[in-house]
């Protein structure tokens, strides 16, 4: 149900505690004391028929006896009583409940199922069960049994563990860090991680979101929410169970490499979330991001009174991919004037062990003015010469002074005070200067911020178009798969694999089939005539591992040796597997590429996130080497380059010594092709290319295995991919009133230049009517949000001139988190209005919305935009003036009604059902 009703759960006007108790150690009493101590301004009631009063609060027998209808229930009653409590809550109209109790069970027939069903029928939001509760300091709400009350701040915490939430609260209290909200979600009977990501992403009081995760229940919902949230603010996640492996035995090398935690890591990366690996790192990220600190880049200047400490910091910085800032000549000269002779004259700036507060401030001032620095780490080792508290006070005052000068954008300042006591820590906390107990912690925290910044930039990057590089023959590939499935097979044979790869333009070694020893020499002759040795392999759809039955012989150079080898492998196979049906042998030329790098590329199937692309170093020792990276399909060239670049073997793709470089785009493009294959053909369950050779001529698959199966039945618009791919089935043409046609298709991430050019052809007045304000300059970030769509939640159709490909107009919708209501917008090139293009695009959008199961389509229109209002009324929209603002008219279309204009499945004159054109991807 996503964000529906969460406002009344996280910011309730009234609260009722069901299950309070007088026992000092009881859960109910602890929650009641927290509710009262938080200063909640609304009414609080206690429901318990066994007591007349609890902690001075009169009790009520049941919910129906309350003098008010509570927005929020906090339930600490025994599990067996909870179904009845939720039924009573539905009867009186309660909005939500936090169930702290455990023991409701799981699955069919459980108490949990009964509770969830009742709540869903009546629109009651449930947090829990088996959780520590909900805390929203700004609303003065502490509906939990946490030991410490959190203070108000701008960091949201979502935790699947109550213990982790409690630990974060205790830590934050020491650091004077506050929270915009803390939700312990427990068993996620209703409200889950995705719902809360959606909520806090749109919360104006939240700067960053911290997430403690154990498992994802709904991968598609989670990915949509995470990708949306990470585009708006930092999302930092720590996940437990990193060493747990998937339960299913892997049938391919790629399956063996795709451990469950590696898949989660790929999902976090795709969403743009910042992953950390323990609570200490999570705390450090909260320290920085919670205060809104983000560096300009990865260049770090270090200021210290201890050289050894600085060397350790530089080592860690280099290890994590950061860069020690190079001081400008101007800065060095300035430091010469304020530091003793013999200072390091380079970064790190070692000002020696006798440095006092004045020396620290003089050096820090110079470093903060250095344009080559993105952040400054100030380190101090306590000595008997200078008072460490005094140095901390001077450093923090220097930072304060810089912040006062609003015209200056100074680098981020971090502190690492070895042996910090409570008084020194308070100095840094009061000044809002992030501080850490060691140089290692400080450098790691800085690099987390750098990673976040880089991820934010990557999320908004416009990928290159692959239209001129790649045009899959999807229909041909599907015929190959369909034939194999019709015969009841779970694996493609070598000839079918060659046909599949040809359809997706993935180079693979030619393969021919010979029936027997008499046929084999003739089939091998074309290869032998070119001076190539050949390999003979037994061909049987019943034998997966040919070498296990002695079914492979290599290095054959004559027709006679090919015939002899054929007899030998067939004889061995019959002896080892008398049950197997032998189709003959396959003959392949042996490829000798001296400088080729052996890679592995494949598709694994994860039980949570579905298909996963695996890339790394290949060969026979692939699992032992374990040099791999994973990504969730579909992929564009930017994402594919990132995948390849995360492996060690990627360094070998460049030129070295006398070895020529692999063409820059060859490997990433092959990755994109494979990712598109799995997006187009859900029957491909697993796939292994090992080795994939790469050299200066490009790539070549030497061996491949492909597992196939009938995919599970999916509803319209669904996909087994965690990230919904580009919906190429909505490509086609629209007819206009004058009989002409325009090309129409969903927008792609690489369409940014086309959209920017389109805006230049729209008048300022039309832009004002569309965006409700004067618009002339459109930033990269703005256009990226229009083109880089999460097709699971949004859609935008572009109308293109058939002759030039120029964009003529667009229509878009964004659904709410319930996927019931969607808001629409439409914009046309100004000189094309009146030709029926807007009408046709709106009809297409309505048809799309209906096919997706949306219930309503709505929009806001300026009252002066009479043309749009007239079209909306013709299409069946109702119109009502916005209360309190007569300039705006709200238009709503009930999609269950018949729509004007005779909409039908043929609204697109030509559907590209076989997807034979280029199918782009989604970010």
ChimeraX attribute file (.defattr): number of C-alpha atoms within 10 A of each C-alpha:
attribute: neighborCount
match mode: 1-to-1
recipient: residues
	/A:1	17
	/A:2	22
	/A:3	19
	/A:4	17
	/A:5	16
	/A:6	21
	/A:7	13
	/A:8	18
	/A:9	25
	/A:10	23
	/A:11	18
	/A:12	21
	/A:13	18
	/A:14	19
	/A:15	26
	/A:16	27
	/A:17	27
	/A:18	27
	/A:19	24
	/A:20	29
	/A:21	24
	/A:22	14
	/A:23	11
	/A:24	9
	/A:25	9
	/A:26	14
	/A:27	21
	/A:28	27
	/A:29	21
	/A:30	20
	/A:31	26
	/A:32	27
	/A:33	16
	/A:34	22
	/A:35	22
	/A:36	16
	/A:37	13
	/A:38	19
	/A:39	13
	/A:40	21
	/A:41	13
	/A:42	14
	/A:43	12
	/A:44	19
	/A:45	23
	/A:46	28
	/A:47	27
	/A:48	21
	/A:49	14
	/A:50	12
	/A:51	15
	/A:52	14
	/A:53	17
	/A:54	19
	/A:55	13
	/A:56	7
	/A:57	12
	/A:58	13
	/A:59	22
	/A:60	21
	/A:61	15
	/A:62	15
	/A:63	25
	/A:64	14
	/A:65	12
	/A:66	16
	/A:67	10
	/A:68	15
	/A:69	19
	/A:70	26
	/A:71	23
	/A:72	27
	/A:73	30
	/A:74	27
	/A:75	29
	/A:76	25
	/A:77	22
	/A:78	13
	/A:79	18
	/A:80	12
	/A:81	14
	/A:82	22
	/A:83	20
	/A:84	13
	/A:85	18
	/A:86	25
	/A:87	16
	/A:88	15
	/A:89	26
	/A:90	19
	/A:91	12
	/A:92	16
	/A:93	15
	/A:94	25
	/A:95	24
	/A:96	28
	/A:97	27
	/A:98	28
	/A:99	26
	/A:100	28
	/A:101	22
	/A:102	17
	/A:103	13
	/A:104	21
	/A:105	14
	/A:106	12
	/A:107	10
	/A:108	9
	/A:109	9
	/A:110	12
	/A:111	19
	/A:112	22
	/A:113	17
	/A:114	18
	/A:115	20
	/A:116	17
	/A:117	14
	/A:118	17
	/A:119	24
	/A:120	14
	/A:121	9
	/A:122	16
	/A:123	17
	/A:124	25
	/A:125	26
	/A:126	28
	/A:127	26
	/A:128	27
	/A:129	27
	/A:130	23
	/A:131	26
	/A:132	30
	/A:133	26
	/A:134	25
	/A:135	29
	/A:136	24
	/A:137	22
	/A:138	18
	/A:139	19
	/A:140	21
	/A:141	27
	/A:142	28
	/A:143	31
	/A:144	29
	/A:145	25
	/A:146	22
	/A:147	12
	/A:148	16
	/A:149	20
	/A:150	28
	/A:151	21
	/A:152	18
	/A:153	20
	/A:154	23
	/A:155	25
	/A:156	28
	/A:157	28
	/A:158	25
	/A:159	27
	/A:160	25
	/A:161	19
	/A:162	22
	/A:163	14
	/A:164	17
	/A:165	23
	/A:166	22
	/A:167	15
	/A:168	21
	/A:169	23
	/A:170	16
	/A:171	16
	/A:172	19
	/A:173	14
	/A:174	12
	/A:175	19
	/A:176	16
	/A:177	22
	/A:178	22
	/A:179	26
	/A:180	26
	/A:181	29
	/A:182	27
	/A:183	30
	/A:184	31
	/A:185	29
	/A:186	23
	/A:187	21
	/A:188	17
	/A:189	20
	/A:190	21
	/A:191	22
	/A:192	27
	/A:193	28
	/A:194	24
	/A:195	22
	/A:196	23
	/A:197	28
	/A:198	20
	/A:199	20
	/A:200	23
	/A:201	25
	/A:202	15
	/A:203	14
	/A:204	9
	/A:205	17
	/A:206	21
	/A:207	22
	/A:208	27
	/A:209	29
	/A:210	24
	/A:211	23
	/A:212	24
	/A:213	16
	/A:214	14
	/A:215	14
	/A:216	16
	/A:217	14
	/A:218	14
	/A:219	20
	/A:220	22
	/A:221	20
	/A:222	23
	/A:223	23
	/A:224	22
	/A:225	24
	/A:226	25
	/A:227	24
	/A:228	20
	/A:229	25
	/A:230	24
	/A:231	19
	/A:232	13
	/A:233	20
	/A:234	28
	/A:235	28
	/A:236	25
	/A:237	24
	/A:238	19
	/A:239	19
	/A:240	13
	/A:241	11
	/A:242	15
	/A:243	10
	/A:244	10
	/A:245	14
	/A:246	16
	/A:247	9
	/A:248	11
	/A:249	9
	/A:250	16
	/A:251	14
	/A:252	20
	/A:253	24
	/A:254	29
	/A:255	23
	/A:256	17
	/A:257	23
	/A:258	25
	/A:259	20
	/A:260	20
	/A:261	17
	/A:262	18
	/A:263	26
	/A:264	23
	/A:265	19
	/A:266	20
	/A:267	24
	/A:268	22
	/A:269	18
	/A:270	22
	/A:271	25
	/A:272	27
	/A:273	26
	/A:274	25
	/A:275	21
	/A:276	19
	/A:277	12
	/A:278	13
	/A:279	16
	/A:280	14
	/A:281	19
	/A:282	22
	/A:283	19
	/A:284	21
	/A:285	27
	/A:286	27
	/A:287	25
	/A:288	22
	/A:289	25
	/A:290	24
	/A:291	19
	/A:292	14
	/A:293	17
	/A:294	19
	/A:295	21
	/A:296	16
	/A:297	19
	/A:298	22
	/A:299	21
	/A:300	28
	/A:301	28
	/A:302	26
	/A:303	23
	/A:304	25
	/A:305	22
	/A:306	20
	/A:307	17
	/A:308	10
	/A:309	21
	/A:310	23
	/A:311	14
	/A:312	13
	/A:313	24
	/A:314	22
	/A:315	14
	/A:316	18
	/A:317	23
	/A:318	12
	/A:319	10
	/A:320	14
	/A:321	11
	/A:322	21
	/A:323	18
	/A:324	22
	/A:325	22
	/A:326	17
	/A:327	20
	/A:328	16
	/A:329	12
	/A:330	12
	/A:331	21
	/A:332	18
	/A:333	12
	/A:334	16
	/A:335	23
	/A:336	16
	/A:337	11
	/A:338	16
	/A:339	20
	/A:340	13
	/A:341	10
	/A:342	10
	/A:343	13
	/A:344	16
	/A:345	18
	/A:346	18
	/A:347	19
	/A:348	24
	/A:349	25
	/A:350	24
	/A:351	25
	/A:352	17
	/A:353	17
	/A:354	13
	/A:355	21
	/A:356	18
	/A:357	17
	/A:358	14
	/A:359	18
	/A:360	24
	/A:361	20
	/A:362	17
	/A:363	22
	/A:364	24
	/A:365	18
	/A:366	17
	/A:367	29
	/A:368	23
	/A:369	16
	/A:370	22
	/A:371	14
	/A:372	19
	/A:373	26
	/A:374	24
	/A:375	26
	/A:376	23
	/A:377	24
	/A:378	24
	/A:379	28
	/A:380	25
	/A:381	16
	/A:382	19
	/A:383	12
	/A:384	8
	/A:385	10
	/A:386	15
	/A:387	13
	/A:388	22
	/A:389	18
	/A:390	15
	/A:391	21
	/A:392	24
	/A:393	15
	/A:394	19
	/A:395	25
	/A:396	22
	/A:397	16
	/A:398	17
	/A:399	21
	/A:400	14
	/A:401	10
	/A:402	17
	/A:403	13
	/A:404	9
	/A:405	10
	/A:406	9
	/A:407	8
	/A:408	10
	/A:409	12
	/A:410	23
	/A:411	26
	/A:412	21
	/A:413	23
	/A:414	23
	/A:415	25
	/A:416	23
	/A:417	24
	/A:418	16
	/A:419	13
	/A:420	19
	/A:421	12
	/A:422	9
	/A:423	10
	/A:424	18
	/A:425	20
	/A:426	16
	/A:427	19
	/A:428	21
	/A:429	18
	/A:430	11
	/A:431	14
	/A:432	18
	/A:433	22
	/A:434	24
	/A:435	27
	/A:436	22
	/A:437	16
	/A:438	18
	/A:439	27
	/A:440	18
	/A:441	18
	/A:442	24
	/A:443	26
	/A:444	19
	/A:445	27
	/A:446	29
	/A:447	24
	/A:448	24
	/A:449	23
	/A:450	21
	/A:451	21
	/A:452	24
	/A:453	20
	/A:454	14
	/A:455	21
	/A:456	19
	/A:457	14
	/A:458	16
	/A:459	22
	/A:460	19
	/A:461	19
	/A:462	24
	/A:463	21
	/A:464	12
	/A:465	17
	/A:466	17
	/A:467	11
	/A:468	7
	/A:469	9
	/A:470	18
	/A:471	17
	/A:472	22
	/A:473	19
	/A:474	20
	/A:475	15
	/A:476	16
	/A:477	21
	/A:478	19
	/A:479	13
	/A:480	17
	/A:481	23
	/A:482	15
	/A:483	13
	/A:484	18
	/A:485	17
	/A:486	8
	/A:487	8
	/A:488	10
	/A:489	16
	/A:490	18
	/A:491	23
	/A:492	23
	/A:493	20
	/A:494	21
	/A:495	15
	/A:496	18
	/A:497	21
	/A:498	20
	/A:499	18
	/A:500	23
	/A:501	20
	/A:502	16
	/A:503	19
	/A:504	20
	/A:505	17
	/A:506	19
	/A:507	17
	/A:508	20
	/A:509	14
	/A:510	16
	/A:511	18
	/A:512	16
	/A:513	21
	/A:514	21
	/A:515	15
	/A:516	16
	/A:517	21
	/A:518	16
	/A:519	16
	/A:520	27
	/A:521	21
	/A:522	15
	/A:523	20
	/A:524	29
	/A:525	17
	/A:526	12
	/A:527	18
	/A:528	18
	/A:529	11
	/A:530	9
	/A:531	12
	/A:532	20
	/A:533	20
	/A:534	23
	/A:535	23
	/A:536	29
	/A:537	23
	/A:538	31
	/A:539	27
	/A:540	20
	/A:541	16
	/A:542	16
	/A:543	19
	/A:544	14
	/A:545	11
	/A:546	16
	/A:547	14
	/A:548	11
	/A:549	19
	/A:550	17
	/A:551	25
	/A:552	22
	/A:553	17
	/A:554	16
	/A:555	14
	/A:556	21
	/A:557	19
	/A:558	17
	/A:559	18
	/A:560	14
	/A:561	17
	/A:562	29
	/A:563	20
	/A:564	15
	/A:565	24
	/A:566	30
	/A:567	18
	/A:568	18
	/A:569	24
	/A:570	25
	/A:571	17
	/A:572	16
	/A:573	24
	/A:574	15
	/A:575	12
	/A:576	14
	/A:577	14
	/A:578	11
	/A:579	11
	/A:580	14
	/A:581	14
	/A:582	19
	/A:583	16
	/A:584	20
	/A:585	27
	/A:586	24
	/A:587	24
	/A:588	22
	/A:589	25
	/A:590	18
	/A:591	14
	/A:592	9
	/A:593	12
	/A:594	8
	/A:595	15
	/A:596	22
	/A:597	20
	/A:598	22
	/A:599	25
	/A:600	23
	/A:601	28
	/A:602	27
	/A:603	32
	/A:604	28
	/A:605	22
	/A:606	17
	/A:607	12
	/A:608	19
	/A:609	24
	/A:610	20
	/A:611	28
	/A:612	27
	/A:613	30
	/A:614	26
	/A:615	30
	/A:616	29
	/A:617	25
	/A:618	24
	/A:619	16
	/A:620	12
	/A:621	9
	/A:622	21
	/A:623	15
	/A:624	8
	/A:625	12
	/A:626	14
	/A:627	19
	/A:628	25
	/A:629	24
	/A:630	29
	/A:631	27
	/A:632	26
	/A:633	30
	/A:634	30
	/A:635	29
	/A:636	26
	/A:637	21
	/A:638	18
	/A:639	23
	/A:640	24
	/A:641	19
	/A:642	14
	/A:643	24
	/A:644	23
	/A:645	17
	/A:646	16
	/A:647	18
	/A:648	14
	/A:649	19
	/A:650	18
	/A:651	12
	/A:652	16
	/A:653	22
	/A:654	15
	/A:655	14
	/A:656	10
	/A:657	5
	/A:658	7
	/A:659	15
	/A:660	15
	/A:661	18
	/A:662	21
	/A:663	17
	/A:664	13
	/A:665	13
	/A:666	15
	/A:667	26
	/A:668	23
	/A:669	21
	/A:670	22
	/A:671	28
	/A:672	24
	/A:673	24
	/A:674	24
	/A:675	24
	/A:676	24
	/A:677	23
	/A:678	22
	/A:679	24
	/A:680	24
	/A:681	16
	/A:682	18
	/A:683	20
	/A:684	25
	/A:685	20
	/A:686	25
	/A:687	26
	/A:688	23
	/A:689	24
	/A:690	25
	/A:691	21
	/A:692	26
	/A:693	26
	/A:694	23
	/A:695	24
	/A:696	18
	/A:697	14
	/A:698	17
	/A:699	22
	/A:700	22
	/A:701	23
	/A:702	19
	/A:703	15
	/A:704	23
	/A:705	19
	/A:706	21
	/A:707	18
	/A:708	20
	/A:709	18
	/A:710	13
	/A:711	13
	/A:712	10
	/A:713	9
	/A:714	9
	/A:715	8
	/A:716	9
	/A:717	12
	/A:718	14
	/A:719	20
	/A:720	20
	/A:721	21
	/A:722	24
	/A:723	31
	/A:724	24
	/A:725	24
	/A:726	25
	/A:727	21
	/A:728	21
	/A:729	15
	/A:730	19
	/A:731	22
	/A:732	20
	/A:733	21
	/A:734	23
	/A:735	17
	/A:736	16
	/A:737	12
	/A:738	8
	/A:739	7
	/A:740	11
	/A:741	18
	/A:742	21
	/A:743	22
	/A:744	25
	/A:745	21
	/A:746	23
	/A:747	27
	/A:748	25
	/A:749	25
	/A:750	21
	/A:751	20
	/A:752	22
	/A:753	12
	/A:754	14
	/A:755	22
	/A:756	16
	/A:757	12
	/A:758	19
	/A:759	22
	/A:760	13
	/A:761	14
	/A:762	19
	/A:763	15
	/A:764	16
	/A:765	13
	/A:766	17
	/A:767	18
	/A:768	14
	/A:769	18
	/A:770	19
	/A:771	13
	/A:772	14
	/A:773	11
	/A:774	13
	/A:775	16
	/A:776	13
	/A:777	10
	/A:778	12
	/A:779	9
	/A:780	14
	/A:781	13
	/A:782	12
	/A:783	18
	/A:784	20
	/A:785	14
	/A:786	18
	/A:787	22
	/A:788	25
	/A:789	24
	/A:790	21
	/A:791	20
	/A:792	23
	/A:793	19
	/A:794	17
	/A:795	24
	/A:796	22
	/A:797	22
	/A:798	25
	/A:799	27
	/A:800	20
	/A:801	15
	/A:802	14
	/A:803	8
	/A:804	7
	/A:805	12
	/A:806	16
	/A:807	24
	/A:808	25
	/A:809	25
	/A:810	25
	/A:811	21
	/A:812	21
	/A:813	23
	/A:814	21
	/A:815	20
	/A:816	16
	/A:817	20
	/A:818	14
	/A:819	17
	/A:820	14
	/A:821	22
	/A:822	23
	/A:823	17
	/A:824	22
	/A:825	18
	/A:826	19
	/A:827	23
	/A:828	25
	/A:829	18
	/A:830	18
	/A:831	11
	/A:832	13
	/A:833	14
	/A:834	11
	/A:835	13
	/A:836	13
	/A:837	24
	/A:838	22
	/A:839	20
	/A:840	20
	/A:841	26
	/A:842	21
	/A:843	21
	/A:844	22
	/A:845	22
	/A:846	22
	/A:847	18
	/A:848	16
	/A:849	21
	/A:850	16
	/A:851	13
	/A:852	16
	/A:853	15
	/A:854	20
	/A:855	16
	/A:856	21
	/A:857	23
	/A:858	21
	/A:859	19
	/A:860	21
	/A:861	24
	/A:862	20
	/A:863	17
	/A:864	12
	/A:865	15
	/A:866	11
	/A:867	11
	/A:868	17
	/A:869	21
	/A:870	11
	/A:871	14
	/A:872	20
	/A:873	15
	/A:874	14
	/A:875	18
	/A:876	18
	/A:877	23
	/A:878	16
	/A:879	18
	/A:880	13
	/A:881	16
	/A:882	16
	/A:883	10
	/A:884	7
	/A:885	8
	/A:886	11
	/A:887	14
	/A:888	19
	/A:889	21
	/A:890	18
	/A:891	22
	/A:892	22
	/A:893	22
	/A:894	17
	/A:895	20
	/A:896	11
	/A:897	10
	/A:898	11
	/A:899	18
	/A:900	12
	/A:901	12
	/A:902	8
	/A:903	13
	/A:904	11
	/A:905	11
	/A:906	9
	/A:907	18
	/A:908	20
	/A:909	14
	/A:910	15
	/A:911	16
	/A:912	15
	/A:913	14
	/A:914	14
	/A:915	19
	/A:916	14
	/A:917	16
	/A:918	17
	/A:919	21
	/A:920	23
	/A:921	28
	/A:922	22
	/A:923	27
